[in-house]
Amino acid sequence: MADRQTGVGSKADLKPGTGAAGPARPSTSNLPLPASNMPYIHQPVLLAEVLQLLDPQPGEIFVDATVGGGGHSAAIAPRLLPGGRLVGLDQDAAAIKAAGERLAPLGAAVELIQANFQDLPRILPRRGIRAVDGLLFDLGVSSYQLDNPERGFSYQAEAPLDMRMTQGQELTAATIVNTWSEEKLTAIIWQYGEERWAKRIASFIVSARQKAPITTTTQLVDIIKAAIPAGARRSGHHPAKRTFQALRIAINGELDALRTTMEQLDKILAPGGRVGVITFHSLEDRIVKQAFQRWSGRCTCPPGLPVCTCNSRRLLELLTRKPVAPAAAEIAANPRARSARLRVARRVLKEKDGE
Ligand SMILES: C[S@@+](CC[C@H](N)C(=O)[O-])C[C@H]1O[C@@H](n2cnc3c(N)ncnc32)[C@H](O)[C@@H]1O
């Protein structure tokens, strides 16, 4: 997958707080922020469970790999004091700006970087960090990204077909919908959306774009609705939900970034360090579950192989046997938390050979 890291070691690095000068506001003058002044609103999910299981302690180093508006970080960072430090990453400039404002009172204890988390093994050593005691991923999109009509993530608002988390990136939803082949469209809608009507939707998209380019979310929603038979449309979710999820995953390389990062946990986590991942759909959860299993020493080779080829190593012990789901009260207060699932594991203090 292409390296979509933006700005590490460049002007997009933001460091709220510079020590002697006291808490400083990050400079955002050269960031490609969205034009609107929409407030960054996002409710952190499973916050109590994250704090309990990741257990941040004074003096520790934590990475919030998806800092968003800083909701989880604002609760974690004070627990690292005195002496600890939190590094927050997000590939979205608007999130870095919002987190910078929210976390500014924590000064030099917090550093924010606009980057893709798959680059952590390169980003951390540049900051003198060999390994971290805590690592949190809260995957997917924030409420701000979903609700900001300029970003084109939502099937419920009229917007240009965009869906990029990194605004500088070239590939947009409009490019995919208007230029990718019918086969490729079918494949992503099927694989990333788990949409049974993928073939019909791709075929309807191709027919529609032969008449005129598809430029807005509502145009695409209408095409999807027309492709799904009325009987099937009546049940369950919004008919465009799965196709929009598929496009978002493809545009932002979401599953590749997650897979790559889960493969690199041995380069990021310190012995005794905890890693927590909040997922929002089964494709993400499967990647985390399998990576944790492999790192906990379970052979993940397909059954019947004469020799083990997955090279499983006992790096992690699982702190959650089953994924943790939000309590009913959290779902009632924040319906978007409904599909959140948290898995947490801890790096063993010493790896034993031959397990
Ligand atoms: C659900 S939000 C996180 C919200 C945050 N925990 C909070 O409480 O405010 C997910 C964030 O992850 C970011 N993101 C998704 N994939 C990323 C990746 N591969 N690298 C960096 N950031 C990513 C998105 O831009 C978004 O801001």
The ligand as an SDF file (V2000), in Angstrom:
LIG
                    3D

 27 29  0  0  0  0  0  0  0  0999 V2000
  -13.4590    7.1710   15.7260 C   0  0  0  0  0  0  0  0  0  0  0  0
  -12.3740    8.4880   15.4010 S   0  0  0  0  0  0  0  0  0  0  0  0
  -11.3980    8.6180   16.8630 C   0  0  0  0  0  0  0  0  0  0  0  0
  -12.0280    9.4430   17.9160 C   0  0  0  0  0  0  0  0  0  0  0  0
  -11.1940    9.6530   19.1450 C   0  0  0  0  0  0  0  0  0  0  0  0
  -10.8760    8.4180   19.8150 N   0  0  0  0  0  0  0  0  0  0  0  0
  -11.8840   10.6020   20.1150 C   0  0  0  0  0  0  0  0  0  0  0  0
  -12.2610   10.1720   21.2100 O   0  0  0  0  0  0  0  0  0  0  0  0
  -12.0560   11.7660   19.7840 O   0  0  0  0  0  0  0  0  0  0  0  0
  -11.2380    7.7480   14.2990 C   0  0  0  0  0  0  0  0  0  0  0  0
  -10.1490    8.6820   13.8360 C   0  0  0  0  0  0  0  0  0  0  0  0
   -9.1240    7.8620   13.3030 O   0  0  0  0  0  0  0  0  0  0  0  0
   -8.5630    8.4870   12.1890 C   0  0  0  0  0  0  0  0  0  0  0  0
   -7.9250    7.4310   11.4140 N   0  0  0  0  0  0  0  0  0  0  0  0
   -8.5230    6.3860   10.8020 C   0  0  0  0  0  0  0  0  0  0  0  0
   -7.6010    5.5820   10.2210 N   0  0  0  0  0  0  0  0  0  0  0  0
   -6.3900    6.1390   10.4910 C   0  0  0  0  0  0  0  0  0  0  0  0
   -5.0510    5.7610   10.1790 C   0  0  0  0  0  0  0  0  0  0  0  0
   -4.7600    4.6720    9.4560 N   0  0  0  0  0  0  0  0  0  0  0  0
   -4.0430    6.5440   10.6320 N   0  0  0  0  0  0  0  0  0  0  0  0
   -4.3200    7.6730   11.3630 C   0  0  0  0  0  0  0  0  0  0  0  0
   -5.5630    8.0620   11.6670 N   0  0  0  0  0  0  0  0  0  0  0  0
   -6.5960    7.3050   11.2500 C   0  0  0  0  0  0  0  0  0  0  0  0
   -9.7140    9.1890   11.5270 C   0  0  0  0  0  0  0  0  0  0  0  0
   -9.2740   10.2780   10.7490 O   0  0  0  0  0  0  0  0  0  0  0  0
  -10.5570    9.6470   12.7410 C   0  0  0  0  0  0  0  0  0  0  0  0
  -10.2470   10.9550   13.1220 O   0  0  0  0  0  0  0  0  0  0  0  0
  1  2  1  0
  2  3  1  0
  2 10  1  0
  3  4  1  0
  4  5  1  0
  5  6  1  0
  5  7  1  0
  7  8  2  0
  7  9  1  0
 10 11  1  0
 11 12  1  0
 11 26  1  0
 12 13  1  0
 13 14  1  0
 13 24  1  0
 14 15  1  0
 14 23  1  0
 15 16  2  0
 16 17  1  0
 17 18  1  0
 17 23  2  0
 18 19  1  0
 18 20  2  0
 20 21  1  0
 21 22  2  0
 22 23  1  0
 24 25  1  0
 24 26  1  0
 26 27  1  0
M  CHG  2   2   1   9  -1
M  END
$$$$
